[in-house]
């Protein structure tokens, strides 16, 4: 079972609102899962990423810095909680 206080006890100032929204959805919500990262790029080389919940298909568009935050958090905390993001 997820310790919901763990997400709530995160220092809010250290995470962007987008990262907190993703973590709350994946770690505290009914879905409780590992989200996948989807990336698409335009011909000129501009790329966008989204975290996709495999349970309910909710998508969160994140920038490079937010994705890096999510991947770091998953490596540090997500494995113990069995939630976070996976970059394949």
Biopython code that builds the backbone (N, CA, C, O; Angstrom):
import numpy as np
from Bio.PDB.StructureBuilder import StructureBuilder

atoms = [
    (1, "UNK", "N", (0.830, -1.186, 0.000)),
    (1, "UNK", "CA", (0.000, 0.000, 0.000)),
    (1, "UNK", "C", (0.876, 1.251, 0.000)),
    (1, "UNK", "O", (1.924, 1.276, 0.646)),
    (2, "UNK", "N", (0.466, 2.251, -0.696)),
    (2, "UNK", "CA", (1.214, 3.493, -0.793)),
    (2, "UNK", "C", (1.072, 4.300, 0.480)),
    (2, "UNK", "O", (-0.021, 4.413, 1.036)),
    (3, "UNK", "N", (2.162, 4.853, 0.932)),
    (3, "UNK", "CA", (2.147, 5.768, 2.052)),
    (3, "UNK", "C", (1.881, 7.160, 1.491)),
    (3, "UNK", "O", (2.811, 7.852, 1.077)),
    (4, "UNK", "N", (0.608, 7.574, 1.477)),
    (4, "UNK", "CA", (0.215, 8.841, 0.865)),
    (4, "UNK", "C", (0.922, 10.016, 1.519)),
    (4, "UNK", "O", (1.171, 11.026, 0.861)),
    (5, "UNK", "N", (1.246, 9.906, 2.784)),
    (5, "UNK", "CA", (1.938, 10.998, 3.456)),
    (5, "UNK", "C", (3.304, 11.243, 2.838)),
    (5, "UNK", "O", (3.836, 12.348, 2.938)),
    (6, "UNK", "N", (3.862, 10.262, 2.223)),
    (6, "UNK", "CA", (5.181, 10.424, 1.627)),
    (6, "UNK", "C", (5.152, 11.466, 0.510)),
    (6, "UNK", "O", (6.039, 12.316, 0.432)),
    (7, "UNK", "N", (4.142, 11.404, -0.352)),
    (7, "UNK", "CA", (4.021, 12.398, -1.417)),
    (7, "UNK", "C", (3.678, 13.757, -0.812)),
    (7, "UNK", "O", (4.261, 14.772, -1.194)),
    (8, "UNK", "N", (2.756, 13.779, 0.108)),
    (8, "UNK", "CA", (2.350, 15.031, 0.720)),
    (8, "UNK", "C", (3.487, 15.680, 1.501)),
    (8, "UNK", "O", (3.511, 16.902, 1.652)),
    (9, "UNK", "N", (4.414, 14.896, 1.991)),
    (9, "UNK", "CA", (5.501, 15.457, 2.783)),
    (9, "UNK", "C", (6.655, 15.959, 1.914)),
    (9, "UNK", "O", (7.651, 16.460, 2.436)),
    (10, "UNK", "N", (6.529, 15.828, 0.608)),
    (10, "UNK", "CA", (7.579, 16.335, -0.275)),
    (10, "UNK", "C", (7.684, 17.847, -0.125)),
    (10, "UNK", "O", (6.668, 18.528, 0.016)),
    (11, "UNK", "N", (8.883, 18.367, -0.153)),
    (11, "UNK", "CA", (9.021, 19.828, -0.108)),
    (11, "UNK", "C", (8.492, 20.415, -1.416)),
    (11, "UNK", "O", (9.142, 20.324, -2.458)),
    (12, "UNK", "N", (7.330, 21.004, -1.348)),
    (12, "UNK", "CA", (6.622, 21.478, -2.540)),
    (12, "UNK", "C", (7.477, 22.432, -3.365)),
    (12, "UNK", "O", (7.387, 22.430, -4.593)),
    (13, "UNK", "N", (8.295, 23.238, -2.722)),
    (13, "UNK", "CA", (9.095, 24.209, -3.462)),
    (13, "UNK", "C", (10.175, 23.537, -4.311)),
    (13, "UNK", "O", (10.742, 24.176, -5.197)),
    (14, "UNK", "N", (10.466, 22.268, -4.056)),
    (14, "UNK", "CA", (11.514, 21.607, -4.823)),
    (14, "UNK", "C", (10.997, 20.920, -6.085)),
    (14, "UNK", "O", (11.789, 20.438, -6.896)),
    (15, "UNK", "N", (9.676, 20.870, -6.258)),
    (15, "UNK", "CA", (9.093, 20.251, -7.447)),
    (15, "UNK", "C", (8.168, 21.228, -8.148)),
    (15, "UNK", "O", (7.499, 22.041, -7.510)),
    (16, "UNK", "N", (8.140, 21.136, -9.465)),
    (16, "UNK", "CA", (7.224, 21.974, -10.224)),
    (16, "UNK", "C", (5.797, 21.453, -10.032)),
    (16, "UNK", "O", (5.607, 20.289, -9.679)),
    (17, "UNK", "N", (4.799, 22.301, -10.261)),
    (17, "UNK", "CA", (3.409, 21.854, -10.150)),
    (17, "UNK", "C", (3.097, 20.668, -11.072)),
    (17, "UNK", "O", (2.309, 19.793, -10.714)),
    (18, "UNK", "N", (3.717, 20.642, -12.259)),
    (18, "UNK", "CA", (3.472, 19.534, -13.200)),
    (18, "UNK", "C", (3.991, 18.215, -12.633)),
    (18, "UNK", "O", (3.333, 17.182, -12.755)),
    (19, "UNK", "N", (5.165, 18.251, -12.017)),
    (19, "UNK", "CA", (5.745, 17.041, -11.431)),
    (19, "UNK", "C", (4.880, 16.556, -10.267)),
    (19, "UNK", "O", (4.613, 15.360, -10.149)),
    (20, "UNK", "N", (4.449, 17.465, -9.421)),
    (20, "UNK", "CA", (3.581, 17.079, -8.305)),
    (20, "UNK", "C", (2.280, 16.464, -8.794)),
    (20, "UNK", "O", (1.795, 15.496, -8.210)),
    (21, "UNK", "N", (1.704, 17.020, -9.870)),
    (21, "UNK", "CA", (0.458, 16.471, -10.416)),
    (21, "UNK", "C", (0.658, 15.038, -10.903)),
    (21, "UNK", "O", (-0.185, 14.174, -10.663)),
    (22, "UNK", "N", (1.771, 14.789, -11.585)),
    (22, "UNK", "CA", (2.064, 13.442, -12.078)),
    (22, "UNK", "C", (2.247, 12.481, -10.905)),
    (22, "UNK", "O", (1.668, 11.395, -10.897)),
    (23, "UNK", "N", (3.048, 12.877, -9.916)),
    (23, "UNK", "CA", (3.301, 12.005, -8.770)),
    (23, "UNK", "C", (2.039, 11.730, -7.970)),
    (23, "UNK", "O", (1.810, 10.604, -7.528)),
    (24, "UNK", "N", (1.228, 12.751, -7.785)),
    (24, "UNK", "CA", (-0.031, 12.531, -7.052)),
    (24, "UNK", "C", (-0.928, 11.556, -7.799)),
    (24, "UNK", "O", (-1.550, 10.689, -7.186)),
    (25, "UNK", "N", (-0.999, 11.693, -9.106)),
    (25, "UNK", "CA", (-1.841, 10.792, -9.890)),
    (25, "UNK", "C", (-1.325, 9.359, -9.833)),
    (25, "UNK", "O", (-2.087, 8.428, -9.575)),
    (26, "UNK", "N", (-0.035, 9.188, -10.073)),
    (26, "UNK", "CA", (0.530, 7.846, -10.168)),
    (26, "UNK", "C", (0.726, 7.166, -8.815)),
    (26, "UNK", "O", (0.666, 5.939, -8.731)),
    (27, "UNK", "N", (0.958, 7.938, -7.762)),
    (27, "UNK", "CA", (1.308, 7.340, -6.475)),
    (27, "UNK", "C", (0.201, 7.390, -5.431)),
    (27, "UNK", "O", (0.204, 6.586, -4.499)),
    (28, "UNK", "N", (-0.737, 8.306, -5.565)),
    (28, "UNK", "CA", (-1.794, 8.436, -4.574)),
    (28, "UNK", "C", (-3.172, 8.106, -5.119)),
    (28, "UNK", "O", (-4.082, 7.790, -4.352)),
    (29, "UNK", "N", (-3.335, 8.174, -6.408)),
    (29, "UNK", "CA", (-4.645, 7.969, -7.003)),
    (29, "UNK", "C", (-5.033, 6.506, -7.066)),
    (29, "UNK", "O", (-4.291, 5.627, -6.626)),
    (30, "UNK", "N", (-6.202, 6.264, -7.617)),
    (30, "UNK", "CA", (-6.712, 4.907, -7.759)),
    (30, "UNK", "C", (-5.873, 4.071, -8.713)),
    (30, "UNK", "O", (-5.866, 2.843, -8.621)),
    (31, "UNK", "N", (-5.172, 4.719, -9.619)),
    (31, "UNK", "CA", (-4.411, 3.982, -10.630)),
    (31, "UNK", "C", (-3.166, 3.332, -10.044)),
    (31, "UNK", "O", (-2.841, 2.206, -10.421)),
    (32, "UNK", "N", (-2.469, 3.986, -9.153)),
    (32, "UNK", "CA", (-1.229, 3.535, -8.514)),
    (32, "UNK", "C", (-0.387, 2.659, -9.448)),
    (32, "UNK", "O", (-0.520, 1.436, -9.465)),
    (33, "UNK", "N", (0.458, 3.298, -10.201)),
    (33, "UNK", "CA", (1.177, 2.587, -11.256)),
    (33, "UNK", "C", (2.475, 3.282, -11.632)),
    (33, "UNK", "O", (2.844, 4.305, -11.055)),
    (34, "UNK", "N", (3.147, 2.713, -12.595)),
    (34, "UNK", "CA", (4.321, 3.301, -13.225)),
    (34, "UNK", "C", (3.865, 3.859, -14.569)),
    (34, "UNK", "O", (3.380, 3.110, -15.417)),
    (35, "UNK", "N", (4.015, 5.149, -14.769)),
    (35, "UNK", "CA", (3.618, 5.771, -16.030)),
    (35, "UNK", "C", (4.694, 5.620, -17.077)),
    (35, "UNK", "O", (5.884, 5.579, -16.764)),
    (36, "UNK", "N", (4.277, 5.541, -18.305)),
    (36, "UNK", "CA", (5.219, 5.478, -19.416)),
    (36, "UNK", "C", (5.480, 6.863, -19.959)),
    (36, "UNK", "O", (4.650, 7.760, -19.806)),
    (37, "UNK", "N", (6.625, 7.047, -20.591)),
    (37, "UNK", "CA", (6.965, 8.329, -21.193)),
    (37, "UNK", "C", (6.865, 8.189, -22.696)),
    (37, "UNK", "O", (7.468, 7.306, -23.306)),
    (38, "UNK", "N", (6.090, 9.078, -23.269)),
    (38, "UNK", "CA", (5.887, 9.114, -24.713)),
    (38, "UNK", "C", (6.615, 10.338, -25.243)),
    (38, "UNK", "O", (6.509, 11.415, -24.655)),
    (39, "UNK", "N", (7.345, 10.204, -26.326)),
    (39, "UNK", "CA", (8.052, 11.346, -26.899)),
    (39, "UNK", "C", (7.731, 11.440, -28.378)),
    (39, "UNK", "O", (7.724, 10.438, -29.093)),
    (40, "UNK", "N", (7.467, 12.648, -28.822)),
    (40, "UNK", "CA", (7.281, 12.854, -30.247)),
    (40, "UNK", "C", (8.065, 14.092, -30.644)),
    (40, "UNK", "O", (8.169, 15.058, -29.888)),
    (41, "UNK", "N", (8.619, 14.036, -31.863)),
    (41, "UNK", "CA", (9.495, 15.104, -32.345)),
    (41, "UNK", "C", (9.030, 15.595, -33.708)),
    (41, "UNK", "O", (8.556, 14.828, -34.545)),
    (42, "UNK", "N", (9.183, 16.900, -33.900)),
    (42, "UNK", "CA", (8.887, 17.495, -35.198)),
    (42, "UNK", "C", (10.109, 17.362, -36.093)),
    (42, "UNK", "O", (11.205, 17.071, -35.615)),
    (43, "UNK", "N", (9.923, 17.571, -37.375)),
    (43, "UNK", "CA", (11.009, 17.435, -38.343)),
    (43, "UNK", "C", (12.173, 18.370, -38.032)),
    (43, "UNK", "O", (13.324, 18.038, -38.317)),
    (44, "UNK", "N", (11.889, 19.531, -37.454)),
    (44, "UNK", "CA", (12.971, 20.490, -37.157)),
    (44, "UNK", "C", (13.724, 20.153, -35.875)),
    (44, "UNK", "O", (14.642, 20.875, -35.487)),
    (45, "UNK", "N", (13.341, 19.065, -35.219)),
    (45, "UNK", "CA", (14.073, 18.606, -34.047)),
    (45, "UNK", "C", (13.473, 18.973, -32.710)),
    (45, "UNK", "O", (14.003, 18.573, -31.673)),
    (46, "UNK", "N", (12.374, 19.727, -32.700)),
    (46, "UNK", "CA", (11.705, 20.041, -31.441)),
    (46, "UNK", "C", (10.961, 18.813, -30.952)),
    (46, "UNK", "O", (10.196, 18.202, -31.699)),
    (47, "UNK", "N", (11.188, 18.447, -29.677)),
    (47, "UNK", "CA", (10.543, 17.262, -29.123)),
    (47, "UNK", "C", (9.702, 17.628, -27.909)),
    (47, "UNK", "O", (9.992, 18.592, -27.201)),
    (48, "UNK", "N", (8.663, 16.846, -27.685)),
    (48, "UNK", "CA", (7.795, 16.981, -26.519)),
    (48, "UNK", "C", (7.674, 15.610, -25.871)),
    (48, "UNK", "O", (7.760, 14.580, -26.539)),
    (49, "UNK", "N", (7.473, 15.617, -24.559)),
    (49, "UNK", "CA", (7.277, 14.373, -23.836)),
    (49, "UNK", "C", (5.973, 14.458, -23.055)),
    (49, "UNK", "O", (5.536, 15.532, -22.643)),
    (50, "UNK", "N", (5.374, 13.301, -22.868)),
    (50, "UNK", "CA", (4.192, 13.197, -22.016)),
    (50, "UNK", "C", (4.325, 11.935, -21.179)),
    (50, "UNK", "O", (4.829, 10.911, -21.641)),
    (51, "UNK", "N", (3.863, 12.029, -19.939)),
    (51, "UNK", "CA", (3.763, 10.858, -19.081)),
    (51, "UNK", "C", (2.340, 10.340, -19.248)),
    (51, "UNK", "O", (1.376, 11.094, -19.114)),
    (52, "UNK", "N", (2.217, 9.052, -19.542)),
    (52, "UNK", "CA", (0.915, 8.446, -19.793)),
    (52, "UNK", "C", (0.638, 7.391, -18.726)),
    (52, "UNK", "O", (1.453, 6.500, -18.485)),
    (53, "UNK", "N", (-0.519, 7.508, -18.099)),
    (53, "UNK", "CA", (-0.941, 6.516, -17.116)),
    (53, "UNK", "C", (-1.505, 5.306, -17.870)),
    (53, "UNK", "O", (-2.455, 5.458, -18.638)),
    (54, "UNK", "N", (-0.948, 4.121, -17.671)),
    (54, "UNK", "CA", (-1.421, 2.949, -18.407)),
    (54, "UNK", "C", (-2.776, 2.435, -17.931)),
    (54, "UNK", "O", (-3.400, 1.623, -18.615)),
    (55, "UNK", "N", (-3.235, 2.892, -16.780)),
    (55, "UNK", "CA", (-4.518, 2.418, -16.247)),
    (55, "UNK", "C", (-5.678, 3.214, -16.820)),
    (55, "UNK", "O", (-6.653, 2.635, -17.300)),
    (56, "UNK", "N", (-5.581, 4.555, -16.772)),
    (56, "UNK", "CA", (-6.717, 5.385, -17.188)),
    (56, "UNK", "C", (-6.419, 6.230, -18.424)),
    (56, "UNK", "O", (-7.298, 6.948, -18.899)),
    (57, "UNK", "N", (-5.215, 6.160, -18.946)),
    (57, "UNK", "CA", (-4.777, 6.874, -20.152)),
    (57, "UNK", "C", (-4.657, 8.387, -19.961)),
    (57, "UNK", "O", (-4.570, 9.120, -20.947)),
    (58, "UNK", "N", (-4.650, 8.867, -18.722)),
    (58, "UNK", "CA", (-4.415, 10.289, -18.478)),
    (58, "UNK", "C", (-3.002, 10.625, -18.940)),
    (58, "UNK", "O", (-2.065, 9.859, -18.717)),
    (59, "UNK", "N", (-2.861, 11.787, -19.589)),
    (59, "UNK", "CA", (-1.567, 12.215, -20.094)),
    (59, "UNK", "C", (-1.170, 13.542, -19.469)),
    (59, "UNK", "O", (-1.999, 14.435, -19.294)),
    (60, "UNK", "N", (0.098, 13.659, -19.137)),
    (60, "UNK", "CA", (0.660, 14.879, -18.582)),
    (60, "UNK", "C", (1.817, 15.303, -19.475)),
    (60, "UNK", "O", (2.804, 14.575, -19.581)),
    (61, "UNK", "N", (1.723, 16.457, -20.117)),
    (61, "UNK", "CA", (2.819, 16.959, -20.933)),
    (61, "UNK", "C", (3.848, 17.574, -19.988)),
    (61, "UNK", "O", (3.507, 18.398, -19.139)),
    (62, "UNK", "N", (5.099, 17.170, -20.141)),
    (62, "UNK", "CA", (6.183, 17.661, -19.287)),
    (62, "UNK", "C", (7.339, 18.154, -20.151)),
    (62, "UNK", "O", (7.556, 17.669, -21.261)),
    (63, "UNK", "N", (8.070, 19.122, -19.623)),
    (63, "UNK", "CA", (9.250, 19.588, -20.353)),
    (63, "UNK", "C", (10.458, 18.750, -19.938)),
    (63, "UNK", "O", (10.337, 17.849, -19.108)),
    (64, "UNK", "N", (11.613, 19.046, -20.514)),
    (64, "UNK", "CA", (12.823, 18.261, -20.249)),
    (64, "UNK", "C", (13.208, 18.269, -18.767)),
    (64, "UNK", "O", (13.565, 17.233, -18.207)),
    (65, "UNK", "N", (13.133, 19.438, -18.144)),
    (65, "UNK", "CA", (13.503, 19.537, -16.732)),
    (65, "UNK", "C", (12.536, 18.755, -15.846)),
    (65, "UNK", "O", (12.957, 18.088, -14.901)),
    (66, "UNK", "N", (11.250, 18.835, -16.149)),
    (66, "UNK", "CA", (10.248, 18.101, -15.371)),
    (66, "UNK", "C", (10.428, 16.595, -15.533)),
    (66, "UNK", "O", (10.304, 15.844, -14.566)),
    (67, "UNK", "N", (10.718, 16.161, -16.745)),
    (67, "UNK", "CA", (10.963, 14.743, -16.967)),
    (67, "UNK", "C", (12.186, 14.284, -16.181)),
    (67, "UNK", "O", (12.175, 13.205, -15.589)),
    (68, "UNK", "N", (13.231, 15.091, -16.174)),
    (68, "UNK", "CA", (14.432, 14.752, -15.407)),
    (68, "UNK", "C", (14.103, 14.645, -13.916)),
    (68, "UNK", "O", (14.589, 13.740, -13.237)),
    (69, "UNK", "N", (13.273, 15.575, -13.401)),
    (69, "UNK", "CA", (12.840, 15.515, -11.997)),
    (69, "UNK", "C", (12.098, 14.217, -11.715)),
    (69, "UNK", "O", (12.355, 13.553, -10.711)),
    (70, "UNK", "N", (11.179, 13.859, -12.603)),
    (70, "UNK", "CA", (10.383, 12.642, -12.422)),
    (70, "UNK", "C", (11.254, 11.394, -12.445)),
    (70, "UNK", "O", (11.056, 10.485, -11.639)),
    (71, "UNK", "N", (12.205, 11.343, -13.353)),
    (71, "UNK", "CA", (13.087, 10.180, -13.439)),
    (71, "UNK", "C", (13.980, 10.078, -12.202)),
    (71, "UNK", "O", (14.207, 8.985, -11.683)),
    (72, "UNK", "N", (14.485, 11.219, -11.734)),
    (72, "UNK", "CA", (15.301, 11.227, -10.508)),
    (72, "UNK", "C", (14.482, 10.755, -9.313)),
    (72, "UNK", "O", (14.945, 9.934, -8.522)),
    (73, "UNK", "N", (13.265, 11.275, -9.185)),
    (73, "UNK", "CA", (12.417, 10.899, -8.060)),
    (73, "UNK", "C", (12.089, 9.402, -8.118)),
    (73, "UNK", "O", (12.089, 8.725, -7.090)),
    (74, "UNK", "N", (11.815, 8.895, -9.304)),
    (74, "UNK", "CA", (11.500, 7.473, -9.445)),
    (74, "UNK", "C", (12.684, 6.623, -9.010)),
    (74, "UNK", "O", (12.512, 5.628, -8.306)),
    (75, "UNK", "N", (13.879, 7.008, -9.424)),
    (75, "UNK", "CA", (15.077, 6.267, -9.010)),
    (75, "UNK", "C", (15.281, 6.312, -7.502)),
    (75, "UNK", "O", (15.668, 5.317, -6.889)),
    (76, "UNK", "N", (15.016, 7.485, -6.903)),
    (76, "UNK", "CA", (15.244, 7.657, -5.465)),
    (76, "UNK", "C", (14.136, 7.092, -4.590)),
    (76, "UNK", "O", (14.413, 6.459, -3.572)),
    (77, "UNK", "N", (12.884, 7.314, -4.977)),
    (77, "UNK", "CA", (11.744, 6.987, -4.114)),
    (77, "UNK", "C", (10.715, 6.050, -4.742)),
    (77, "UNK", "O", (10.079, 5.262, -4.041)),
    (78, "UNK", "N", (10.556, 6.134, -6.031)),
    (78, "UNK", "CA", (9.469, 5.442, -6.695)),
    (78, "UNK", "C", (9.525, 3.932, -6.637)),
    (78, "UNK", "O", (8.489, 3.268, -6.599)),
    (79, "UNK", "N", (10.726, 3.387, -6.630)),
    (79, "UNK", "CA", (10.831, 1.926, -6.611)),
    (79, "UNK", "C", (10.265, 1.354, -5.317)),
    (79, "UNK", "O", (9.632, 0.298, -5.334)),
    (80, "UNK", "N", (10.485, 2.037, -4.201)),
    (80, "UNK", "CA", (9.950, 1.564, -2.920)),
    (80, "UNK", "C", (8.433, 1.679, -2.877)),
    (80, "UNK", "O", (7.761, 0.866, -2.243)),
    (81, "UNK", "N", (7.891, 2.698, -3.558)),
    (81, "UNK", "CA", (6.447, 2.911, -3.567)),
    (81, "UNK", "C", (5.761, 2.249, -4.753)),
    (81, "UNK", "O", (4.533, 2.230, -4.836)),
    (82, "UNK", "N", (6.546, 1.712, -5.660)),
    (82, "UNK", "CA", (6.057, 1.081, -6.896)),
    (82, "UNK", "C", (5.182, 2.051, -7.688)),
    (82, "UNK", "O", (4.066, 1.727, -8.095)),
    (83, "UNK", "N", (5.718, 3.227, -7.888)),
    (83, "UNK", "CA", (5.044, 4.215, -8.727)),
    (83, "UNK", "C", (6.098, 5.184, -9.242)),
    (83, "UNK", "O", (7.223, 5.217, -8.743)),
    (84, "UNK", "N", (5.734, 5.956, -10.223)),
    (84, "UNK", "CA", (6.673, 6.897, -10.820)),
    (84, "UNK", "C", (6.597, 6.811, -12.337)),
    (84, "UNK", "O", (5.529, 6.576, -12.901)),
    (85, "UNK", "N", (7.734, 7.002, -12.992)),
    (85, "UNK", "CA", (7.755, 6.958, -14.453)),
    (85, "UNK", "C", (8.829, 5.984, -14.932)),
    (85, "UNK", "O", (9.803, 5.694, -14.237)),
    (86, "UNK", "N", (8.612, 5.508, -16.114)),
    (86, "UNK", "CA", (9.575, 4.592, -16.740)),
    (86, "UNK", "C", (9.881, 5.140, -18.117)),
    (86, "UNK", "O", (8.968, 5.456, -18.881)),
    (87, "UNK", "N", (11.143, 5.255, -18.437)),
    (87, "UNK", "CA", (11.590, 5.720, -19.754)),
    (87, "UNK", "C", (12.174, 4.512, -20.470)),
    (87, "UNK", "O", (13.232, 4.011, -20.091)),
    (88, "UNK", "N", (11.498, 4.052, -21.488)),
    (88, "UNK", "CA", (11.957, 2.886, -22.241)),
    (88, "UNK", "C", (12.628, 3.274, -23.519)),
    (88, "UNK", "O", (13.073, 2.406, -24.270)),
]
sb = StructureBuilder()
sb.init_structure("model")
sb.init_model(0)
sb.init_chain("A")
sb.init_seg("    ")
for serial, (resi, resn, name, xyz) in enumerate(atoms, 1):
    if name == "N":
        sb.init_residue(resn, " ", resi, " ")
    sb.init_atom(name, np.array(xyz, "f"), 0.0, 1.0, " ", f" {name:<3s}", serial, name[0])
structure = sb.get_structure()
